[in-house]
Amino acid sequence: MKGQDMTEPKQFLTNEKGERIGVLISVEEYEKILDDLEELWAIREFDEAKASGETPVPVEDAIARIERERNRK
C-alpha cells in the first residue's frame, strides 16, 4: 500500500521493553484500509470464481433459486 497516500505512522504502541507492538492511525486512514481490503477481497473472489470453470449464474436467477428454496420450508 506504500505510495498510495499512506502516511508513516506517527505514534506506536510499545511494550515494557520498548518494542513496537501496535500503531495508531487516524480513523480516516483506517477506513481507507478497510475499503482497500474489501476491494482486494472482491477481486480475489472474482478471480477464484473465474478460474473455477463453473458456469456463471445471473444474480437474478440465483436470487429466484434462493427464494424458491426458502418458500419450500
Phi, psi and omega in degrees: 000356180297142180090003180244058179061020177272131178262155176292139179302142181261340181226137178241150171266135181236155175272185183295343177270357181085007179280139178289126181236355180195171180221146179255122178234163180288158177299321180300315180292321177300313180296323178295318178299316179298318178298316179297318179296320179297319179295317178296322178297316180296320178296317179298315179299318178298312180299318179295318180295318180295321181284344184291337181080000179287155178283126180294149178245125177303144184302324179297319178294320180296317179296316179299318180296317179296317179296320177298318180296320180294322182289338179287337185279000000 
